[in-house]
Amino acid sequence: MNVSKSIMADNRVVILAGGKGTRLRPFTASFPKPLVPIGDQPILAILLSQFAQQNFTNITLALGHLSELIKAYIGEHKSLQERLTIDYVDEESPTGTAGSLSLISGLDDTFLVVNGDVLTDLDYNALLAAHKASGAALTVASHQKELKIDFGILEAGPDSIVTNYIEKPDNAYEVSMGVYVYEPRVLKYIEPGKYLDLPDLVHLLMAKGEQVGVYRNDAFWLDIGRPDDYALAQELYEADASKFGGLR
């Protein structure tokens, strides 16, 4: 992991850990998605350890589904409590990946928000530096994702005459990594108690004339909420567990 030394500020980090993980059932039937294991440790332990290593020690966990199990896990690991200041916000009902921020007090400075199912070696300090330099209200870390379509693609005109035939094309997309940097002024656009997901917030910010930036990078990234990525993460862990960090 290449950690930038230019910024070592302890900006607050919000980890969105309240999802039900429906895409990973039956793994998430009896425990929350952030506790889904990668090898011998949950993804949450990997995330928290990485933040500690990069000097982000002020952590808020936004909880929902089976929150008591996450609190119990943190409570059993003194090493986490020694390295990090962790507090919790419990949602009584889901308010979305952006709406949940309205429940969190004290977000008075630039802060990071990370989905609780992200596996990456992203340099968070470099992300923070790029965000601050850009002047954006919100910065979204992005990943170049290639998607293969397992079908032949037909292109045809209004006359039903084929103009092109593309066999199983590969398409590249710039996708959100589920990692964001916010300026506090964004919070004024989030109505307390109202459901709001991140894509809707992005559209709202743009409509209001706010700048939304993209942080392009070549970091390793997997969304373990997707079954295919979760299976790949297990394979990579078995091949080289040292890449993942986490509790030791």
HELIX and SHEET records of a PDB file:
HELIX    1   1 THR A   22  LEU A   24  5                                   3    
HELIX    2   2 LYS A   33  LEU A   35  5                                   3    
HELIX    3   3 ILE A   43  GLN A   53  1                                  11    
HELIX    4   4 SER A   67  GLY A   75  1                                   9    
HELIX    5   5 LYS A   78  ARG A   83  1                                   6    
HELIX    6   6 GLY A   96  GLY A   99  1                                   4    
HELIX    7   7 SER A  100  LEU A  103  5                                   4    
HELIX    8   8 TYR A  124  SER A  134  1                                  11    
HELIX    9   9 PRO A  184  TYR A  189  5                                   6    
HELIX   10  10 LEU A  198  ALA A  207  1                                  10    
HELIX   11  11 PRO A  227  ALA A  239  1                                  13    
HELIX   12  12 ALA A  241  LYS A  243  5                                   3    
SHEET    1   A 7 THR A  85  ASP A  90  0                                        
SHEET    2   A 7 ASN A  58  LEU A  63  1                                        
SHEET    3   A 7 VAL A  13  ALA A  17  1                                        
SHEET    4   A 7 PHE A 111  ASN A 115  1                                        
SHEET    5   A 7 ASP A 170  TYR A 182 -1                                        
SHEET    6   A 7 LEU A 138  LYS A 148 -1                                        
SHEET    7   A 7 VAL A 212  ARG A 216  1                                        
SHEET    1   B 2 PRO A  37  ILE A  38  0                                        
SHEET    2   B 2 GLN A  41  PRO A  42 -1                                        
SHEET    1   C 2 VAL A 118  THR A 120  0                                        
SHEET    2   C 2 TRP A 221  ASP A 223 -1                                        
SHEET    1   D 2 GLY A 152  ALA A 156  0                                        
SHEET    2   D 2 VAL A 162  GLU A 167 -1                                        
END                                                                             
